[in-house]
C-alpha cells in the first residue's frame, strides 16, 4: 500500500497513520469489552452482597460505569478516525500500470488513419467554427445565460446528440447492458463511496443547503444502485448503461481548452458499468475497452489506446485505459473514453457484496466494479466535426450514425 501511494504521488505517511489508528481501534475495543464484562459480573454480585461488601461493590460499580463510558467514547473516536483515514486512501495500483504523471502513459494501440488535409487542398477548421456554420453550437448565448464553459446545442447539433446517445445505447443494449436513466443528484455517501470526495472533490458541485451532490458521471448512481445489498454470484455479471447529465467544476483548468465545447461544466454521457466477481475483473476491463474501441471504430475516428500512469488514475481505479481521438486542429490525440477497473474498492465502501457457494458453504464477500465511458457527447462531436469535415464546410456523417439522423449523409452549413 505504501508503494501504491508513492506511485500515485500521494502521502505515504497516510498508511502508517491508518495502521496506528486501527491499532487504537482494536485495543480500545478490547478494553471496552473487558470493562463491560467486569461490569456485568459485578451487577450479578451486588444483589447478593450486604454491609461493607455491598458498599465496596457499589463504589466499584460507579467507577466501572464511568470507565465504560470513557472506553466507549474512546472506541467510537478511534473507529471514526480509522474510517476517516481509510476513506482518504486510494485503491491499490495494479503492478503493470506505468509509474508517473499525466504525460507518462504508455501507448498500447493505434487505430485508423490520420487525414492529410494538405493533400486534400484545404486547411481544417476547428469544431467551433464548423459548429457555428452548421448552426449546431451556440457558446455566446451559453455564456450569456450561464457563464463560461456552457453552451447550447441547436438544430442539427441537438439532433446529433440524440443520434449519438441512441446509437450508444443501442450498441450497449446489444452487448447485454441494461439501459438506465439515473439521478443527477446523490447523497454524500454515494459520492464518497465511489471515491469522488477525495482528490476529485474540488471538481464536484455541492448543494450545501440540501446536502446533495451533482454527479460528474452516472458511474456514481450506478455504483450506488446496489448499495447495502448482497447479490447472488449466479446473477453476475450485472451490466448497466447509464445516460445522464454530468456536472464538473473543472477547477484548476483556467485558460485550458477554453474555446468551444471540449471542456465544459455540463454535458451528457453514456456510461457502461459492470458488477463482476473479483477474479473476472481484469477480463471485464478488457471487454469494456473492446466495446469502446468498437464504438470509436464505428464513428470512423482515428484513435490511440493508452495505459494511464499511476499519478493520473483517480482514487478508485487500480488501472485505467483511455481511448484518445485525433483532433486535427490541435495536432494531437485527446481523451474521448476511459475504462477503469476499481476492483473491490467501491464495493467495500458502498457495502455491495456477492454470495457464493464454496465447498458447499455460503461465502459472502465484496465484488468488483468497473466503469467505461461509451459516449461523452461534446468531445465526441468535437472529434466528429474536425475529422469528418469537408472543404465546403459541411461534415460527412459516419455510416453508423445515419440511421439515427434520418438517413443524412452530410451535415450542411446553414445560410446566415
C-alpha positions, 0 to 999 in steps of 0.5 A: 500500500505504501508503494501504491501511494508513492506511485500515485504521488500521494502521502505515504505517511497516510498508511502508517497513520491508518495502521496506528489508528486501527491499532487504537481501534482494536485495543480500545475495543478490547478494553471496552469489552473487558470493562463491560464484562467486569461490569456485568459480573459485578451487577450479578454480585451486588444483589447478593452482597450486604454491609461493607461488601455491598458498599465496596461493590457499589463504589466499584460499580460507579467507577466501572460505569464511568470507565465504560463510558470513557472506553466507549467514547474512546472506541467510537473516536478511534473507529471514526478516525480509522474510517476517516483515514481509510476513506482518504486512501486510494485503491491499490495500483495494479503492478503493470500500470506505468509509474508517473504523471499525466504525460507518462502513459504508455501507448498500447494501440493505434487505430485508423488513419490520420487525414492529410488535409494538405493533400486534400487542398484545404486547411481544417477548421476547428469544431467551433467554427464548423459548429457555428456554420452548421448552426449546431453550437451556440457558446455566446448565448451559453455564456450569456445565460450561464457563464463560461464553459456552457453552451447550447446545442441547436438544430442539427447539433441537438439532433446529433446528440440524440443520434449519438446517445441512441446509437450508444445505447443501442450498441450497449443494449446489444452487448447485454447492458441494461439501459438506465436513466439515473439521478443527477443528484446523490447523497454524500455517501454515494459520492464518497463511496465511489471515491469522488470526495477525495482528490476529485472533490474540488471538481464536484458541485455541492448543494450545501443547503440540501446536502446533495451532490451533482454527479460528474458521471452516472458511474456514481448512481450506478455504483450506488444502485446496489448499495447495502445489498448482497447479490447472488454470484449466479446473477453476475455479471450485472451490466448497466448503461447509464445516460445522464447529465454530468456536472464538473467544476473543472477547477484548476483548468483556467485558460485550458481548452477554453474555446468551444465545447471540449471542456465544459461544466455540463454535458451528457454521457453514456456510461457502461458499468459492470458488477463482476466477481473479483477474479473476472475483473481484469477480463471485464476491463478488457471487454469494456475497452473492446466495446469502446474501441468498437464504438470509436471504430464505428464513428470512423475516428482515428484513435490511440489506446493508452495505459494511464500512469499511476499519478493520473488514475483517480482514487478508485481505479487500480488501472485505467485505459483511455481511448484518445481521438485525433483532433486535427486542429490541435495536432494531437490525440485527446481523451474521448473514453476511459475504462477503469477497473476499481476492483473491490474498492467501491464495493467495500465502501458502498457495502455491495457484496456477492454470495457464493457457494464454496465447498458447499458453504455460503461465502459472502464477500465484496465484488468488483466494479468497473466503469467505461465511458461509451459516449461523452457527447461534446468531445465526441462531436468535437472529434466528429466535426474536425475529422469528418469535415469537408472543404465546403464546410459541411461534415460527412456523417459516419455510416453508423450514425445515419440511421439515427439522423434520418438517413443524412449523409452530410451535415450542411452549413446553414445560410446566415 
